[in-house]
């Protein structure tokens, strides 16, 4: 059973390496592709973790299918119940945290809309009165379409051309439905602690995605860089007005964003560099999937082995259904 325990450790440890590779690969991709890659990696790595926990939790159930008394199973594999219990407890905690996080997202969005109701509408823009200096994209809620929320303090702090960049940035968040990518990675981070590092990386690349779209809209990368820098310097604290801290033009490492806008538009790597990065990430994710499948197969085969040892099933019965058929044929 040693190899099964090795697979358990390997499957649960793979996300630590996977997140490092994903972040490094994202650094060499255009922002849009970096965001999609980070989100996909988070989902796949979280899925592998959940699959491993489900497999461990179901070992006693598989034993019951073999008509094995739990006491006899414990004689062959004493840790089966503790492992299944830990896996079940972890999944229960994960479920509670996921529900809690979903509720938090909904409450934050509701609070954001309540504060935005104080604003004056102008198309898809809501100007909220107050001395705070802030701007953010507010996703749709209960039939209401998404809006760009800007405080009057932010409006006063920027010049006309800079306001155009700011609005284009926030509109890019709404058009790209960036809040969904952010929510997916945020929820995946609840499943495995290693995935938490992907949240900050995703926030940065989401802001870079919106920066690039804003620069393309105004047709001047330098002007976009100046506007983002001025908005960040003027901002009091992003999300303070509505309590919704995501998708704000002043979030993320602003100096790096400004520096990137002063460089030529990023393009996807080609040739050996692209193949090496994609292969590394794909290999890590695939390794996690293979380890999870191997773990499931190993647990399955071990239960069958225990059945043959405990109830005297002939060695020729090498499958689960062969064991069940033998049990039924012999009267149980």
N, C-alpha and C positions, 0 to 999 in steps of 0.2 A: 504493500500500500504506500510505500515511500514515494513512488513516482506520482501518485495522485496528490500527495501533500505538496510535492514540488510544483505540480501544475497549479495548485491552489495559490501558492505564494507567487508564482510567476504571473498568473492571470491578474491578481490584485496589484502587482507591482508594475505591470506594463504601462498603465496610465502615467506614471511618473516620468518614464522616458518618452512616452508619446507626446506629452505636453511640451517638453523641451524641444523636440524635433518640430512640432507644429509651430511653435513660436518663432523658431529660427527660419523655417521655410516661409512663414508669413512675412518676415522682414524683407524677403526678396521678391515678393509678389506685388502687383498693383493692389491698391486698397480693396477694391471690390472682390477680387479673387481671394485675397487674404482673409476677408470676413467670412466668405462662404467656406473656405477650407477650415478655418478655426471652428466654425459652428459644426461642420460635418465631423471633424475629429472629436469634438466634445461629445456629440451624440453617440458615435461608434464606441468610444472608450467607456462612456457611461453604460452603454448597452452590454459590453463585455463584462463589466463588474456585476451588473444585475443578473446576467446569465449564470455567472459563477455562484452567486448567492442562492439563486433558485435551485441550481443543481445540488448544492450542499443541503439545502432545506428539504429536498425531496428524497434523500437517501432512505429514511425510515419508511416513507410511502412506497418506494420501490421494493423494500424488504417485505412489506405487507402484501404486495402483489405476488411475491414468491411464497406466501403463506408461512413466513418465518416469524416465530415469536420474538419479540423484542429482546427478551432475556438472552436468547441464543445468539442474536446478532451482536449484542454487547460482548459476548464471550470471544467472538472472532475479531471485532473492531470496537474496542471499548470507547473510542472517542466519537463514535457516530452521533450519539445523542447530543453531547456538548457542541460539536461542530454544527449540527442542524439547529440547535437552540441559538447559538451565536448568530448564524446566518439569518434565522427568523427574526431575532431581535434587531439586527442591523437593518433588515428590510422594513421592519415596523418603524424604526426611527427615521429611516429615509422617507417613508410614506408620510409620516407626520410632518417632517421638515418640508417636503414638497408641497403639501397642502398649505402649510403655514406660509411658504414663500409665495404661492399663488395668491393667497388672500392678501398678503402684503402688496403685491403688484396691483391688485384691484383697488385696494384702499388708497394707495399712492396716486393711482390714476384718477380715482374719484375726487380726492382732495385737490388734485391739480385742476380738474374741471371746475370745481366749486370756486377756486380762487380766480380762474380765468373768466368766470361769469361776470366778474367785476369789470372786465375789459370792454373796450369799444371796438366793434367789428369793422374791418375794412377788407372785404373779400375773405381770403383765407388767413388774414392776420388779425390778431387781437392785441390791442395796446392796453396794458394794465397800468393804472395810475399808481404812483408811489415813488419813493426815492431810491429803492433798490435798482441796481443796474444788472439786468439779466435778460436772457432770451433762450427759448428752448422750443423743441418740436413736441407738440401734444398729440398723441395718437387718438384715433377715433374712439368714441365711447357711447354705448347705448344708442346707436343710430345716428350720432353726430359725427360728422367727418372731422378728420384731423385738422389742427390749426397750428399756426406759428404764433407763439406768445412772446411778446416783447414788452418790457416795462418802459414807461415814459422816461425813466432815468437812462436807459440804454439808448433810446431814440435821441435824447439830448446829447449823449456822449459821442455819437458818431456823426460823421459828415454824410451827405446824401449818397455818395458813391459807396461808402463803407456800409451804410445801411442796406444797400442793394446786395452787397456780398453776404451780409449776415442773413438776410431773408432767403437768398438762394441756398445758403448752407442748410438752414433749417428745413426748407422745402425739399432738399435732397434727402434728408432723413425721412420725411414723410413718404416721398415717392418710392424710396427704396425699402420701405417698411422695416427700417433698421431696428425698431423696438422689438420686433418678433425675434430677430437673431439674438439680440441682447437677452431677451427673456429665456430663450432656449438654452443658451450657455449658462445663464444664471441658475436655471433649474438643474442642468447637468452637473454643476459644481456641487450641488447638494449630495449627489450620489457618491462622489469620490473626492477626497480633499485635494488630490493632485490637480483636478480640473479647475480649481479656484484661480490658478495663475493665468488661465485662458481668458478670464473676465476682463482683467486690465488690458491684456493684449487686444481683445476684441474692441473695447471702448476706443482705444487709440486708432485702430484701423477703420472703425466706423466714422470717427471724426475726420480721418484722412480721406475717406471715400466722399464725405460731404464737402470737404475742402476742395477736392479736385472737381467735383461737379459745380461748385460755386465759381471756381476759377474759370471753368469752361463757359459758364453762363455769362460772366462779365467780360470774358476774353482777355484778361490781364492777370497773370499769376502773381506778379509783384503787388498789384493793388489788393488782391485777395489776401496775400500774406500780411500786408499792413493792416487791413481791416480786422483780421482774426487777432492779430497782436493787440490792436487798440481795444477791441472788445474784451479780451482777456484781462488787460490792465485795468480797464474801467469797471469790470464786473466785481460786485461785492461778494457774492458767493453763488455759484450756479445752483439752480434748483431751489433757492431759498424762498422764492415767492410762492411756488406751488408745492414744494416738498417732493418734486419729481426730479431726481438727480441725473436722469439719463438724457442723452441726445441734446446736450447743450453745447453751443459754440465755444464756450469757455472751459470745457472739460478736457481731460487728457493732458499729456505733456505738451503744452502749447509751444514752447521753443522748438521742439522737434518738428511739430506740424508746420510752423512758420519756415523753418529751414528747408523742409521738403518742398514747400511751395516756391521757394526761390531757386530750386533746381528744375531741370526739364521734367516734363510729364513722365511718370514712371511707366515702363513697359514690362511685360512678363519676360522672365529669363528664357532663353532658348538654348538648344543644344545640350551638351553634357551637364551643365549646371542645373538645368530644369529637370532633366531625367534623374540626376542624383538625388535632388530634393524630394521629388515625387516618390521615387523608389524607397527612400528612407522612411517617409511617413507611411506609405502604403504597406511597407514591410512591418512596421511597428503595429499598425492597426490589424493587419492580417495575422500577425503573430499572436495578438490578443484573442482574435476570433478562433484561431486554430487551437490555442491553449484552452479556451473555454469549451470547444467541441471535444478536445481530447480528455478534458476533465469529466465532461458528461459521459463520454464513452467509458472512461476508466471506472467511474462510480457504478455504471450499469454492469460492466463485466465483473466488478468485485462483488456486487450483490449476487450475481449468478454463481460465482465461485463459492460464496458462502452458502448458497442454497444447496449446491452439490455436496459440500462438506457436512452440512448439518442434517440434511434429510436423505442423504444417500442417493441423490439423482445420479445416474450414470454419466461418466465424463463425456459421452457423445452428445449430450444435450448442451449445446454451446450458446443457445439463444434464450432470451427471456421467455418467449412463447413456447420453446421446447420444454423448459422447466415447468411452465404452467400446464402444458398438455400432459406431461408425465404425472404431475400431481393429480390432475383430474382423472386420468386413466387409472390411477391406483386407489382412487377413492378418497384422495386428499390427505 
